[in-house]
């Protein structure tokens, strides 16, 4: 039996559905710091919200996490980039047209202004662990940050989040920490409402911590790996940056983001060795000899290896600023390093141990008491 529906009824139903989709509640509209109305929605990647965010340094480790979190909420994300091949993976973070790429240069003020003029929040994640022939640490962490903050101030952008580093201090003996500290002072002087974020050493899928310690090329150390810090999950830092978009009370604040437990690098190396069922060698070399070698290697090789800044940071433990806010102020419970080592390090195992589940410390101790004889022996 075929039931015919009047065409007018179909049109009326379509109009009603369209009207229900387009209807907005008053609570969806938020007024920003500069008085601009923003439509805030709690939708998925196909939602259409009012926020436009610019993320400088989005092609780095932390950048992909904040771009993904913003784009999947329906925000328009502007990604300034330098290298064509380095930004392709970010395209699929959001729906069609939600991730916009703009080529820029950190010394080109016009390209920076073009990247921020339509945004209501700007994230600066630009940073270098070592100087290159084109950019010194001062160029990136101080002068580059100053140009971005000047563009933010010029176009009266509502929010500016500047990602610095733990131990950032203009008077630090480490050039990396010193330039990070100077960068904080510069951006605050130009744009006082800047939110400063200081993450501890981050671990994750593309980190410079677990992956580095699991690699066979990580051979030399200068302080017997005794530097102490509280590593933080990069996913938690990405979540914190996203929450700052929706909370204007985070403006003008400083956040120190670190994990719940303190480790030395040697402690983490032991966890890594236990997880991959291999023993990585670490040879201690005095910094007087290791620094020149590291400097020479960075000039000869195009890929990052041990550098002078890494050696200097090995002698500086993490210092917590008690006046700064933390994850607790954002309602986030940071994850523990030991609970995710298996997830990130399984690929470094040999085929013999690849499918073994992560063992508890008690199981590992019990395992050492027995000599296993295989059937084919």
C-alpha positions as a printed Julia matrix, in Angstrom:
377×3 Matrix{Float64}:
  0.0     0.0    0.0
  1.49    3.34  -1.05
  0.61    6.42   0.98
  0.97    9.75  -0.77
  1.96   12.78   1.25
  0.89   16.22   0.01
  3.79   18.27  -1.28
  2.72   21.21   0.86
  3.03   19.04   3.96
  6.57   18.06   3.0
  7.54   21.69   2.51
  6.01   22.64   5.85
  7.96   19.87   7.57
 11.2    21.03   5.93
 10.59   24.63   6.99
  9.87   23.53  10.56
 13.05   21.42  10.69
 15.13   24.28   9.24
 13.67   26.73  11.75
 14.4    24.39  14.67
 18.03   24.02  13.57
 18.55   27.75  13.16
 16.92   28.77  16.45
 19.45   30.0   18.98
 19.02   30.34  22.72
 20.09   33.57  24.38
 22.59   31.57  26.44
 24.44   30.65  23.22
 25.52   34.26  22.73
 28.51   35.43  24.76
 29.97   38.93  24.85
 33.76   38.99  24.64
 36.17   41.29  26.43
 35.98   43.82  23.59
 32.19   43.68  23.38
 32.03   41.39  20.36
 29.09   38.9   20.39
 30.21   35.29  19.94
 27.97   32.28  19.33
 29.24   29.49  21.57
 27.97   26.01  20.79
 28.75   22.63  22.33
 28.61   20.77  19.05
 30.84   18.46  17.05
 33.18   19.09  14.13
 30.25   20.02  11.84
 28.89   22.62  14.28
 29.1    26.27  13.31
 30.33   28.38  16.2
 31.46   31.95  16.32
 35.03   31.5   17.52
 37.97   32.02  15.18
 41.34   31.0   16.63
 44.85   31.5   15.25
 47.48   28.97  16.36
 51.1    29.93  15.69
 53.46   26.96  15.96
 50.64   24.51  15.2
 52.98   22.11  13.37
 54.86   21.27  16.58
 54.13   18.61  19.17
 51.57   20.59  21.18
 50.04   22.38  18.19
 48.24   19.4   16.71
 46.43   18.75  19.99
 44.98   22.24  20.39
 44.11   22.51  16.67
 42.27   19.19  16.88
 40.35   20.15  20.01
 39.27   23.53  18.62
 38.38   22.32  15.13
 36.28   19.41  16.33
 34.16   21.87  18.34
 33.26   23.84  15.23
 35.78   26.68  15.64
 37.45   28.18  12.61
 41.18   27.6   13.12
 43.76   29.69  11.27
 47.1    27.9   10.99
 50.08   30.06   9.95
 52.77   27.8    8.49
 56.3    27.94   7.07
 56.71   24.5    5.47
 54.09   23.03   3.15
 54.76   19.42   4.12
 54.68   20.09   7.88
 51.03   21.19   8.1
 49.15   18.68   5.94
 48.06   16.42   8.8
 46.16   19.31  10.42
 43.73   19.63   7.5
 41.62   16.69   8.67
 41.34   18.0   12.23
 38.12   19.84  11.42
 35.26   19.81   8.95
 35.61   21.19   5.43
 36.7    24.82   5.55
 37.19   24.97   9.31
 41.02   24.76   9.19
 42.52   27.61   7.17
 46.22   27.78   6.28
 48.18   31.02   5.8
 51.86   31.11   4.88
 53.82   33.44   7.14
 57.3    34.43   8.22
 58.18   35.29  11.8
 60.09   38.36  10.59
 57.29   39.5    8.25
 54.89   41.69  10.24
 52.37   41.88   7.41
 51.96   38.1    7.25
 51.52   37.92  11.03
 48.84   40.62  10.98
 47.0    38.81   8.17
 46.91   35.71  10.39
 45.33   37.4   13.43
 43.11   40.22  12.14
 39.92   38.1   12.0
 40.5    36.06  15.17
 39.11   36.46  18.67
 41.87   34.34  20.29
 45.51   33.81  19.33
 47.77   31.04  20.62
 51.53   31.45  20.37
 53.2    28.04  20.52
 56.3    29.04  18.54
 59.51   27.84  20.15
 62.89   26.28  19.44
 65.0    23.96  21.59
 68.19   25.0   19.84
 69.39   27.87  17.6
 69.69   27.42  13.84
 71.56   29.32  11.11
 68.39   31.35  10.38
 66.96   31.91  13.86
 68.59   32.32  17.24
 66.67   31.63  20.45
 66.37   35.39  20.95
 64.86   35.76  17.47
 62.16   33.19  18.18
 61.33   33.52  21.87
 61.65   37.29  22.26
 61.49   39.17  18.96
 59.05   36.75  17.33
 56.77   36.78  20.37
 56.91   40.59  20.38
 55.75   40.81  16.74
 52.85   38.46  17.38
 51.73   40.31  20.51
 51.99   43.66  18.68
 49.68   42.34  15.96
 47.27   41.09  18.64
 47.24   44.5   20.3
 46.87   46.35  16.98
 43.7    44.47  16.03
 42.4    44.38  19.62
 42.06   40.59  19.65
 40.02   39.43  22.64
 42.43   36.83  23.98
 46.12   36.03  23.64
 47.62   32.82  25.09
 51.42   32.68  25.11
 52.96   29.24  25.74
 56.32   29.64  27.48
 58.25   26.97  29.4
 58.79   25.71  32.92
 61.72   27.48  34.65
 61.29   30.52  32.39
 63.5    33.18  33.98
 65.36   36.1   32.36
 68.24   35.49  34.8
 68.55   31.75  34.19
 72.03   30.37  33.32
 70.33   28.47  30.47
 69.89   30.54  27.31
 66.67   28.65  26.54
 65.05   29.45  29.9
 66.41   33.02  29.84
 64.92   33.85  26.42
 61.61   32.25  27.43
 61.55   34.5   30.51
 62.32   37.6   28.44
 59.57   36.63  26.02
 57.04   36.57  28.86
 58.06   40.06  29.95
 57.81   41.42  26.4
 54.33   40.05  25.63
 52.94   41.22  28.97
 54.32   44.72  28.4
 52.7    44.91  24.96
 49.44   43.08  25.74
 48.79   43.03  29.53
 45.81   40.63  29.21
 48.11   37.87  27.94
 47.6    34.42  29.48
 51.01   32.81  30.05
 51.25   29.01  30.12
 54.36   27.2   31.37
 54.16   23.47  30.63
 56.6    21.01  32.17
 58.43   18.56  29.85
 55.62   16.93  27.86
 55.21   13.26  26.99
 53.05   11.91  24.2
 53.07   10.35  20.76
 55.63   12.77  19.26
 57.46   13.82  22.42
 61.1    14.57  23.09
 61.09   12.56  26.3
 59.86    8.95  26.08
 60.67    8.62  22.37
 64.11   10.08  22.92
 64.96    7.79  25.84
 63.72    4.75  23.9
 65.84    5.57  20.87
 69.2     3.86  20.41
 70.73    7.17  19.29
 70.24    8.79  22.73
 73.66    7.84  24.05
 75.28   10.72  25.93
 74.39   12.55  29.13
 76.26   15.21  31.11
 74.73   14.96  34.6
 74.05   11.23  34.93
 70.41   12.05  34.02
 69.74   13.52  37.47
 67.62   16.49  36.38
 64.28   16.39  38.25
 60.91   17.58  36.94
 57.2    16.73  36.82
 56.4    15.6   33.25
 52.93   16.4   31.92
 50.75   14.62  29.36
 50.52   16.69  26.19
 46.82   15.79  25.9
 46.17   17.48  29.27
 47.98   20.63  28.13
 45.88   20.7   24.95
 42.7    20.43  27.01
 43.85   23.28  29.26
 44.5    25.53  26.27
 41.04   24.76  24.91
 39.33   25.64  28.21
 41.07   29.0   28.21
 39.1    29.9   25.09
 35.81   29.64  26.97
 36.94   31.15  30.27
 37.73   34.86  30.15
 38.84   34.72  33.81
 42.08   33.13  32.58
 43.12   36.43  30.94
 46.15   38.11  32.55
 46.89   34.92  34.52
 49.97   32.69  34.6
 49.54   28.9   34.62
 52.15   26.3   35.48
 51.06   22.95  34.04
 52.88   19.91  35.44
 52.17   16.29  36.27
 51.31   14.78  39.67
 54.66   13.06  40.25
 58.3    14.13  40.15
 60.91   12.03  38.35
 64.54   12.25  37.44
 65.45   11.52  33.84
 67.14    8.35  35.1
 63.85    7.23  36.7
 62.0     7.69  33.42
 64.78    5.91  31.51
 64.34    2.91  33.82
 60.58    2.9   33.12
 61.28    3.05  29.39
 63.77    0.17  29.52
 61.31   -1.99  31.46
 58.53   -1.27  28.99
 60.5    -1.99  25.8
 62.42   -4.97  27.29
 65.75   -3.45  26.28
 68.62   -1.82  28.1
 69.65    1.51  26.59
 73.19    2.66  27.39
 73.78    6.21  28.6
 77.4     7.4   28.74
 78.15   10.31  31.04
 80.49   12.91  29.49
 81.53   16.13  31.29
 79.8    19.21  29.81
 83.2    20.81  29.11
 83.73   18.18  26.38
 80.13   17.43  25.41
 79.04   21.01  24.63
 81.55   21.57  21.78
 80.68   18.19  20.28
 76.96   18.96  20.43
 77.51   22.39  18.83
 79.52   20.83  16.0
 76.92   18.13  15.37
 74.15   20.72  15.08
 76.14   22.54  12.42
 76.93   19.41  10.4
 73.58   17.59  10.6
 70.22   18.93   9.42
 68.14   16.8   11.84
 67.97   17.62  15.57
 70.44   15.82  17.83
 71.87   16.52  21.28
 72.52   20.26  21.58
 74.08   22.71  23.98
 70.71   23.78  25.39
 69.83   20.19  26.33
 73.11   19.86  28.22
 72.54   23.1   30.15
 69.01   22.08  31.16
 70.32   18.78  32.58
 71.77   20.73  35.53
 68.59   22.7   36.33
 65.72   21.09  38.25
 62.17   22.26  37.75
 61.18   25.11  40.07
 57.45   25.59  40.7
 56.08   29.13  40.9
 53.72   28.93  43.88
 51.9    32.12  42.81
 50.91   30.66  39.42
 47.68   28.78  38.8
 47.64   25.1   37.91
 45.48   22.37  36.38
 43.36   22.42  39.53
 42.14   25.93  38.73
 40.9    24.64  35.36
 39.21   21.57  36.84
 41.63   19.13  35.18
 43.2    16.09  36.83
 46.55   15.51  35.03
 47.45   11.98  33.99
 50.39    9.98  35.33
 53.36    9.04  33.17
 53.54    5.41  34.31
 50.0     4.67  33.13
 50.66    5.45  29.45
 54.24    4.31  28.79
 52.98    1.07  27.18
 50.76    2.99  24.78
 53.58    5.2   23.5
 56.5     2.75  23.64
 55.1    -0.51  22.32
 56.59    0.2   18.89
 60.12    0.07  20.34
 59.71   -3.54  21.47
 61.14   -6.46  19.53
 58.75   -8.91  17.88
 59.4   -11.36  20.73
 57.75   -9.08  23.29
 55.57   -6.87  21.09
 52.19   -8.39  22.05
 52.86   -8.71  25.77
 50.6    -6.5   27.92
 52.08   -3.91  30.25
 53.23   -5.66  33.4
 52.85   -4.3   36.92
 55.93   -3.77  39.06
 55.03   -6.84  41.16
 54.73   -9.01  38.04
 58.08   -7.77  36.74
 59.77   -8.7   40.04
 58.21  -12.16  39.98
 59.27  -12.68  36.36
 62.93  -12.28  37.28
 62.75  -15.27  39.66
 62.17  -17.79  36.88
 64.19  -19.09  33.96
 61.86  -19.66  31.0
 62.6   -22.51  28.6
 60.79  -22.39  25.27
 59.34  -25.51  23.64
 61.49  -25.21  20.53
 64.76  -25.1   22.46
